[in-house]
Amino acid sequence: MQKELEELQPQLLKMAEENVKMMQFIDQESQEMEYTSEIVRAEEVVAKRQAASAQALKDECEAELAEAVPALEAAIAALNTLKVTITRS
């Protein structure tokens, strides 16, 4: 059994080195991921503000349109009345 352990020692050392390299890689990737996550969170805040601003503008436009549509319909009806009167004369 001692002989088997001695024969496996180089493989164990190699695997330990690979493990250290893998842990360093994972640590680096984790740091990059955290940095990217921070950027995404910051961009999300900006996007939410812009979405809220756009929604407010949309609501304002829809309210103004709701006021304008009846006036437009009344004007069209009045115009149609004038056309009928002019045509009959």
Backbone hydrogen bonds, N-H to C=O, Kabsch-Sander energy under -0.5 kcal/mol:
donor,donor_aa,acceptor,acceptor_aa,energy
5,L,1,M,-2.2
6,E,2,Q,-2.3
7,E,3,K,-2.2
8,L,4,E,-2.0
9,Q,5,L,-1.0
12,L,8,L,-2.6
13,L,9,Q,-2.5
14,K,10,P,-2.5
15,M,11,Q,-2.6
16,A,12,L,-2.3
17,E,13,L,-2.4
18,E,14,K,-2.4
19,N,15,M,-2.3
20,V,16,A,-2.2
21,K,17,E,-2.5
22,M,18,E,-2.6
23,M,19,N,-2.5
24,Q,20,V,-2.3
25,F,21,K,-2.5
26,I,22,M,-2.7
27,D,23,M,-2.4
28,Q,24,Q,-2.5
29,E,25,F,-2.8
30,S,26,I,-2.4
31,Q,27,D,-2.1
32,E,28,Q,-2.4
33,M,29,E,-2.6
34,E,30,S,-2.4
35,Y,31,Q,-2.3
36,T,32,E,-2.5
37,S,33,M,-2.6
38,E,34,E,-2.1
39,I,35,Y,-1.9
40,V,36,T,-2.6
41,R,37,S,-2.6
42,A,38,E,-2.2
43,E,39,I,-2.6
44,E,40,V,-2.3
45,V,41,R,-1.8
46,V,42,A,-1.8
47,A,43,E,-2.7
48,K,44,E,-2.5
49,R,45,V,-2.0
50,Q,46,V,-2.5
51,A,47,A,-2.5
52,A,48,K,-2.3
53,S,49,R,-2.4
54,A,50,Q,-2.7
55,Q,51,A,-2.5
56,A,52,A,-2.3
57,L,53,S,-2.2
58,K,54,A,-2.6
59,D,55,Q,-2.8
60,E,56,A,-2.3
61,C,57,L,-2.5
62,E,58,K,-2.7
63,A,59,D,-2.1
64,E,60,E,-2.3
65,L,61,C,-2.6
66,A,62,E,-2.2
67,E,63,A,-1.3
68,A,64,E,-2.0
69,V,65,L,-2.6
71,A,67,E,-0.8
72,L,68,A,-2.5
73,E,69,V,-2.8
74,A,70,P,-2.3
75,A,71,A,-2.2
76,I,72,L,-2.5
77,A,73,E,-2.3
78,A,74,A,-2.4
79,L,75,A,-2.5
80,N,76,I,-2.7
81,T,77,A,-1.9
82,L,78,A,-2.2
83,K,79,L,-2.5
84,V,80,N,-1.9
85,T,81,T,-2.1
86,I,82,L,-2.7
87,T,83,K,-2.2
88,R,84,V,-1.7
89,S,85,T,-1.1
